[in-house]
Amino acid sequence: MKHGEKGWWNGPLPWLAYLPFFFLPWLFVRPTTADVIATAVALCIFMPAYLIGSRCTGTRLVAAASAVLITGLALSWTHGAWTVFPIYAAAMFGQLRPARSAMIGIGTSALATGAAGLLLGQPWLWWGPGLLLVLLTGGGTMSREAFYDKTVALLESQEEVRRLAGTAERERITRDLHDVVGRTLTLTALKADLAARLVSRDSAAAEAEMRAVAEAARSGLSEVRAALAGQAGGSLSHEASASAAALRAAGIEAQLKGDPASIPADAGAVLAMTLREAVTNVIRHADAKACSIEVTHADGEAQLMVVDDGRGGRVREGQGLTGMRQRLSAAGGTLQLIDGRPGIRLSATVPA
C-alpha cells in the first residue's frame, strides 16, 4: 500500500455495520407505513452520499456530509433511531482539512441534533446518547485523520532522508574517484613517458620506470576499492610523501614543510585528499618548476598550504576544486585560492 492510500478498514464500508441500530426501536414500536417509506427514501439518499462523499474532500465532502445530516433530521419524526445519521455526518465532517473546518462541521451536527430533539419534545434519552456519539465520533475521526497525516509525513520525510543520503553517497564516490583516479593516471602517464624516453638509452632505468608504473596501477586499484567502500583519505604523512614523489617524477622540485604526523587522523584524512588533488592540478596545469607543501597545526586548526611557481592566472572551478570545497565544507573547513603571479597559493583549513 502506498503512502497516499488508505486500507479498506479506514474506508466507509466497515462503519455501515452501525446502520442497523436505526431499526432497533422497530422491535418495540411497530413502524407505520410512512416510517417505512420515509426510511427507504432516506437510505436511497444516504448510501450514495455517504459512500461517495467519504472519499471526497473540500466542498464535495461538506455537501455529502450535509446531505447525510439533513437526511437524519428529516427522519427525526419517525420511530427509528434517527440520530444514527448525524453520527455518520459527524464522522464525514471529521475528515475535513483544516481541523477548524472539521470542528465547525461537527459542532453544527451536534447543535442540529440537539435542536431537533428539543423542538420535537422527545425525551432526552431518545436523542441525548446520539448527541454524545456525534461529538465522540467526530472527534475520534479528527484524531485518526491527524494521526494518519503525521504518519504519512513521517514516511515521506524518511524517504527524503534516504534519497538525500543516496545523493550524498554518489557525490562522495564521484569526488573520491576523481581525486584517486586523477593522480594515479597522471603519475602513470608521466612514468610511462619517461620509460619510453629511456628505453633506447638506459634499458635498466626504463624497466625500473615501468615497474613503477605497475606499482602505481596496483596502488591506484587499491585506492579505488577504498573509495568505493567509503575509506578514501588515508594518512596525511603517507600522502605528503607520495605527493612529493609525484612532483619529482614530473620534474618539479618538491619541498615539504611541517610535520604531517602531528595532524589528528580525521583532519589528516580530509587534508590528504585535498593535497592529492592540489598536487595533481600542479602537475597537470601549473607548468611549475617548484612546489612547496606546508602543514601546520595550531589553535585547534590544521592548515595545508600548497604553493607553486607556475604560470598562475585565473583558476577555473572544475570538478576537482568543487570536490575539495565540498569535502572541506562537510568537515567544517575552508578553501582559498590566491593568484600569486607567478603560481597559485592554495590554503585549506579544517578543525583539528
Secondary structure as the mmCIF struct_conf table of DSSP 4:
data_model
#
loop_
_struct_conf.conf_type_id
_struct_conf.id
_struct_conf.beg_label_comp_id
_struct_conf.beg_label_asym_id
_struct_conf.beg_label_seq_id
_struct_conf.end_label_comp_id
_struct_conf.end_label_asym_id
_struct_conf.end_label_seq_id
TURN_TY1_P TURN_TY1_P1 HIS A 3 GLY A 4
HELX_RH_3T_P HELX_RH_3T_P1 TRP A 8 ASN A 10
BEND BEND1 GLY A 11 PRO A 12
HELX_RH_3T_P HELX_RH_3T_P2 LEU A 13 LEU A 27
TURN_TY1_P TURN_TY1_P2 PHE A 28 PHE A 28
BEND BEND2 VAL A 29 VAL A 29
HELX_LH_PP_P HELX_LH_PP_P1 ARG A 30 THR A 32
HELX_RH_AL_P HELX_RH_AL_P1 THR A 33 GLY A 53
TURN_TY1_P TURN_TY1_P3 SER A 54 ARG A 55
HELX_RH_AL_P HELX_RH_AL_P2 GLY A 58 ALA A 74
TURN_TY1_P TURN_TY1_P4 LEU A 75 TRP A 77
BEND BEND3 THR A 78 GLY A 80
TURN_TY1_P TURN_TY1_P5 TRP A 82 THR A 83
HELX_RH_AL_P HELX_RH_AL_P3 VAL A 84 PHE A 93
TURN_TY1_P TURN_TY1_P6 GLY A 94 GLN A 95
BEND BEND4 ARG A 97 PRO A 98
HELX_RH_AL_P HELX_RH_AL_P4 ALA A 99 LEU A 119
TURN_TY1_P TURN_TY1_P7 LEU A 120 GLY A 121
HELX_RH_AL_P HELX_RH_AL_P5 TRP A 124 LEU A 198
TURN_TY1_P TURN_TY1_P8 VAL A 199 ARG A 201
HELX_RH_AL_P HELX_RH_AL_P6 SER A 203 LEU A 228
TURN_TY1_P TURN_TY1_P9 ALA A 229 GLY A 230
HELX_RH_AL_P HELX_RH_AL_P7 LEU A 236 ALA A 249
TURN_TY1_P TURN_TY1_P10 ALA A 250 GLY A 251
STRN STRN1 GLU A 253 LYS A 257
BEND BEND5 GLY A 258 GLY A 258
HELX_RH_3T_P HELX_RH_3T_P3 PRO A 260 SER A 262
BEND BEND6 ILE A 263 ILE A 263
HELX_RH_AL_P HELX_RH_AL_P8 ALA A 265 ASN A 281
HELX_RH_PI_P HELX_RH_PI_P1 VAL A 282 ALA A 286
BEND BEND7 LYS A 289 LYS A 289
STRN STRN2 ALA A 290 ALA A 298
TURN_TY1_P TURN_TY1_P11 ASP A 299 GLY A 300
STRN STRN3 GLU A 301 ASP A 308
BEND BEND8 GLY A 310 GLY A 310
HELX_LH_PP_P HELX_LH_PP_P2 ARG A 314 ARG A 316
HELX_RH_AL_P HELX_RH_AL_P9 GLN A 319 ALA A 330
TURN_TY1_P TURN_TY1_P12 ALA A 331 GLY A 332
STRN STRN4 THR A 334 ASP A 339
BEND BEND9 ARG A 341 GLY A 343
STRN STRN5 ILE A 344 PRO A 351
#
